[in-house]
């Protein structure tokens, strides 16, 4: 494919960030279908809370109602998957960084919200598989964001092509030890 020989190689950190966002998006998709919490209510009744349903199940009778708690997690999942597609289809940095940042932040917010509620209010005995999936998705999304931003900081630290590199900091100074300092000529004019 000679038409693409002059294109720069895609940075490995960007590819790794895209793959991490894809994993987080997959975990977010899985969380859409599971139960976040299952609490025992009385004898033989279980209260179920999922991202899209809530209600009770007792002795085989289900009374589950639609509950749109998964909208934010669904939007975060879509943004993470869009960021993954952008990593592998465009060469620009900013579109990927912006979409990945919003998706990671939203997924991490969901993970923290459900994580704190699961640990503080209910304990680990009543959390369902969707709780673990959303928690994993938030952690993996943030790791992907850190990897993506590490590539950006390395690119910003590199000198621009064609520009001289900046002088070292602090500037080189004569050592304060060693031989005597030669005095310079006296300043001109009367004082």
C-alpha positions as CSV (number, residue, x, y, z in Angstrom):
1,X,0.0,0.0,0.0
2,X,2.3,2.8,-1.2
3,X,-0.3,5.5,-0.5
4,X,0.1,5.1,3.2
5,X,3.9,4.8,3.5
6,X,4.4,8.5,4.4
7,X,1.9,8.4,7.3
8,X,3.4,8.4,10.8
9,X,3.0,5.3,12.9
10,X,0.2,5.4,15.5
11,X,1.7,5.7,19.0
12,X,1.6,2.5,21.0
13,X,0.2,4.3,24.0
14,X,-2.8,5.5,22.0
15,X,-3.4,2.0,20.8
16,X,-3.2,0.6,24.4
17,X,-5.6,3.4,25.6
18,X,-8.0,2.4,22.8
19,X,-7.9,-1.2,23.7
20,X,-8.4,-0.4,27.4
21,X,-11.4,1.8,26.5
22,X,-12.8,-1.1,24.4
23,X,-12.5,-3.4,27.4
24,X,-14.2,-0.8,29.6
25,X,-17.0,-0.5,27.0
26,X,-17.4,-4.2,26.9
27,X,-17.7,-4.3,30.7
28,X,-20.2,-1.5,30.5
29,X,-22.3,-3.4,28.0
30,X,-22.3,-6.5,30.3
31,X,-23.4,-4.3,33.2
32,X,-26.5,-3.3,31.4
33,X,-28.0,-6.8,31.6
34,X,-27.2,-7.8,35.2
35,X,-28.4,-7.0,38.7
36,X,-26.5,-4.4,40.6
37,X,-28.0,-5.3,44.0
38,X,-30.0,-8.2,45.3
39,X,-31.3,-7.6,48.9
40,X,-33.2,-10.2,51.0
41,X,-36.5,-8.7,52.0
42,X,-38.4,-10.7,54.6
43,X,-38.6,-14.5,54.1
44,X,-38.4,-15.7,50.5
45,X,-38.5,-12.3,48.9
46,X,-35.6,-10.6,47.1
47,X,-35.5,-7.0,46.1
48,X,-33.6,-6.6,42.7
49,X,-32.1,-3.4,41.5
50,X,-30.5,-3.3,38.0
51,X,-29.6,-0.5,35.7
52,X,-32.9,-1.0,33.8
53,X,-35.2,-2.7,36.2
54,X,-36.1,-2.9,39.9
55,X,-38.7,-4.8,41.9
56,X,-39.2,-7.8,44.0
57,X,-39.2,-11.5,43.4
58,X,-41.0,-13.8,45.9
59,X,-42.0,-17.4,45.5
60,X,-41.6,-17.3,41.7
61,X,-43.7,-14.1,41.3
62,X,-41.9,-11.3,39.8
63,X,-42.9,-7.7,40.0
64,X,-40.1,-5.9,38.1
65,X,-40.7,-2.5,36.7
66,X,-38.7,-0.5,34.2
67,X,-36.2,1.9,35.9
68,X,-34.0,4.0,33.7
69,X,-31.0,4.1,36.1
70,X,-28.6,2.9,33.4
71,X,-28.8,5.9,31.1
72,X,-25.5,7.4,32.3
73,X,-23.7,4.1,32.2
74,X,-25.1,3.5,28.6
75,X,-23.9,6.9,27.4
76,X,-20.5,6.4,29.0
77,X,-20.3,3.0,27.3
78,X,-21.1,4.5,24.0
79,X,-18.5,7.3,24.4
80,X,-15.8,4.7,25.4
81,X,-16.6,2.6,22.3
82,X,-16.6,5.8,20.1
83,X,-13.2,6.7,21.5
84,X,-12.0,3.2,20.7
85,X,-13.2,3.6,17.1
86,X,-11.6,7.0,16.8
87,X,-8.2,5.6,18.1
88,X,-8.1,3.2,15.2
89,X,-9.6,5.4,12.4
90,X,-8.3,8.9,12.8
91,X,-4.8,10.3,13.3
92,X,-5.7,13.3,15.3
93,X,-5.2,13.5,19.1
94,X,-7.8,15.9,20.4
95,X,-11.0,14.2,19.3
96,X,-9.9,10.9,20.8
97,X,-8.7,12.6,24.0
98,X,-12.0,14.6,24.4
99,X,-14.3,11.7,23.8
100,X,-12.2,9.3,25.9
101,X,-12.1,11.8,28.8
102,X,-15.8,12.3,28.9
103,X,-16.5,8.5,28.6
104,X,-13.9,7.7,31.3
105,X,-15.2,10.4,33.6
106,X,-18.8,9.3,33.3
107,X,-18.0,5.6,33.7
108,X,-15.8,6.4,36.7
109,X,-18.6,8.4,38.2
110,X,-21.0,5.5,37.9
111,X,-18.4,3.1,39.4
112,X,-17.8,5.4,42.4
113,X,-21.6,5.9,42.9
114,X,-22.5,2.3,42.8
115,X,-19.3,1.2,44.5
116,X,-19.8,3.4,47.6
117,X,-23.5,2.5,47.8
118,X,-22.7,-1.2,47.5
119,X,-20.0,-1.2,50.1
120,X,-21.4,1.3,52.6
121,X,-25.1,0.7,52.4
122,X,-25.4,-3.0,51.6
123,X,-22.1,-4.8,52.0
124,X,-20.5,-7.2,49.5
125,X,-23.0,-10.0,50.2
126,X,-25.8,-8.3,48.2
127,X,-23.9,-6.9,45.2
128,X,-24.7,-8.5,41.9
129,X,-22.5,-9.1,38.8
130,X,-23.4,-5.7,37.2
131,X,-21.9,-4.1,40.3
132,X,-18.6,-5.8,39.6
133,X,-18.8,-5.1,35.9
134,X,-19.5,-1.4,36.4
135,X,-16.7,-1.1,39.0
136,X,-14.2,-2.8,36.6
137,X,-15.3,-0.7,33.7
138,X,-14.7,2.5,35.7
139,X,-11.2,1.4,36.8
140,X,-10.2,0.2,33.3
141,X,-11.5,3.4,31.7
142,X,-9.5,5.6,34.0
143,X,-6.4,3.5,33.4
144,X,-7.0,4.0,29.6
145,X,-7.3,7.7,30.2
146,X,-4.1,7.9,32.1
147,X,-2.3,6.0,29.3
148,X,-3.8,8.3,26.7
149,X,-2.7,11.4,28.6
150,X,0.8,10.0,29.2
151,X,1.2,10.0,25.4
152,X,0.1,13.6,25.2
153,X,2.5,14.8,27.9
154,X,5.4,13.0,26.3
155,X,4.6,14.7,23.0
156,X,4.4,18.1,24.6
157,X,7.7,17.6,26.3
158,X,9.5,16.9,23.1
159,X,11.1,19.9,21.3
160,X,9.4,21.0,18.1
161,X,11.2,20.0,14.9
162,X,13.3,22.8,13.5
163,X,13.5,24.7,16.8
164,X,16.6,24.7,19.0
165,X,16.3,22.8,22.2
166,X,15.9,25.1,25.2
167,X,19.0,25.8,27.4
168,X,19.3,23.6,30.5
169,X,17.8,24.8,33.7
170,X,19.2,26.1,36.0
171,X,21.6,27.9,33.7
172,X,25.2,26.8,34.0
173,X,27.0,28.9,36.7
174,X,30.7,28.9,37.7
175,X,31.3,26.7,40.7
176,X,31.7,28.5,44.0
177,X,34.7,26.4,44.9
178,X,38.1,26.2,43.2
179,X,40.5,28.9,42.1
180,X,40.3,32.6,42.7
181,X,37.9,34.7,40.7
182,X,39.6,37.2,38.4
183,X,38.3,40.7,39.0
184,X,37.0,42.5,35.9
185,X,37.8,46.1,34.9
186,X,36.5,48.8,37.2
187,X,33.2,50.4,36.1
188,X,33.5,53.6,34.0
189,X,32.8,57.0,35.5
190,X,33.0,58.6,38.9
191,X,30.9,57.4,41.7
